[in-house]
Amino acid sequence: MKSWRIAGSLALVAGLWACGGGAPVEPDETASSEAALDCAALNSPVYHRIRPSNGDSLYTLNANEATNAGTTYGYTEDRGVAFRASGIAGTGLSPVYRIYSPSRTEHFWTLDAAEKQQLVTQGGFTTDEGVGFFASATASPCLVPVYRYANDTLRKHRFAITAQERAALSAGGWVDQGIRFHVAPATTQPVDTKFTLVIVPDTQNEVVSNSTLIDHRMQWLADNQAALDIRFVGHTGDMANWDTPDHIQYVRAGNAFQKLDAAGIPYAIAIGNHDTAATCPGGSACPGNVNANLRNTTTFNTYFPPTRFTRLGGVFEAGKSDNSFHTFSAGGLNWLVLSLELWARTDAVTWARNVLAQHPNHNVIVLTHSHQNSGGGIEQGNGGYGNNSPQYVFDNALKLYPNVRFIFSGHVGTHAYRAVTGTQGNTIHQMLTAYHDGSSNPTRLIEIDTAANTFSSRVYLPYTNVEKTDGSKFTVTNVSWVR
């Protein structure tokens, strides 16, 4: 039988076996990936069909392909949904490759790129059908292991998850080749459509003399992670006020964020002007080329290198967190957090545009230090020592893509909200939060409901147990999420 593809299919998914036998992922080699993998991302059913004439299996994400395989190619034995995987790449997920051997008339799936290449070049699997789906290489409490079985007589492979499936294959002469990857079970609980996104505004005044306020906030977030279903924390910059020889403000901030690390709460931090070599003790401008100083973020990256961010998907410059993107899943949807440098360089804007273009199925959240002015409009200047204005960044990147949903910023004023329309008709919700509070710890909570198509915003001060009544509390309805 020859391989086929269904025109217009979103993905061709497959089983996960290896003929030659790449090293199985044994249970004692795995580690919990809860911090790096949101199990809700594995929500797409993988259909299993068998061709009785030769025992070949088809595993596919595409229901139309499964149906066509039965009516056209003899895959008439319908085994239903084998498990659930992801049709798109994501943090903590690995591609499962699909290949086909005309001589063996067998489809084959493997997460091991080296095994795939060996089978393509030496094993007769000459038809490379790309990535079938995405699964986890490591274990997680919410996932189940997928075992691969081989049948030498049929010269075929098959997957099994449940004890019943494994026992049936063993009784039929199939040989257990161990765990090959991890997926969500075929039957899953209803997706929780409500979760909280947290935005932390300028904390520069919280770390100058001590860390009481920032420590308290981070501990409060950790303590309330489950109650609020906190899925991601964003910081809009000016984390510190200025650098000192002992870097004490960064030490305090770094220790505070360790509370989120310990709780497994992912986060991203935009860089403000006070987080760079442009601002000297007392808040004055440092000597030298002020634009070059603005791009000197050595101390920030010493305490917050890219490796610290558990949902990191990529960076603009190697080894620097200044421009980065992060992905996670929540509310049954995919999300991308884009963290952009202050008054961005043109090359950084181009990089951001490429990231957005490559993630059309993600709801995008933008973090940047300066975007809105105190009146709520988009800032037109570059601070006098930056590169491009926020308006330039918006016009040349952010407003061009239909999946951009939020832009959060700080730097000036107190708070503002303004919705604008992107080039392709999408509503972009812009929120300014910048209280510069030295007596409490303002924290914006965005409570999202993807089923009701709403989000609610409020600014809460954990240290004083007060909720702001300054107009920063509101609810937006009829939100169009990317699904």
Buried (B, 14 or more C-beta within 10 A) or exposed (E): BEBBEBEEBBBBBBBBBBBEBBEBBEEEEBEBBBBBBBBBBBBBBBBBBBBEEBBBBBBBBBEBBBBBBBEEBBBEEEBEBBBBBBBBBBBBBBBBBBBBBEEBBBBBBBBBEEBBBBBBEEBBBBBBBEBBBBBBBBBBEBBBBBBBBBBEEBBBBBBBBEEEBBEEBEEEEBEBBBBBBBBBBBEBEEBEBBBBBBBBBBBBBBBBEEBBBBBBBBBBBBEBBEEBBBBBBBBBBBBBBBBBEEBBBBBBBBBBBBBBBEBEBBBBBBBBBBBBBBBBEEEEEBEEEBBEBBBBBEBBBEBBEBEBBBBBBBBBBEEBBBBBBBBBBBBBBBBBBBBBBBBBBEEBBBBBBEBBEEBEBBBBBBBBBBBBBBEBBBBEEBBEBBBBBBBBBBBBBBBBBBBBBBBBBBBBBBBBBBEBEBEEEBBBBBBBBBBBBEEBBBBBBBBBBBEEBBBBBBBBBBBEEEEBEEEBBEEBEEBEBBE
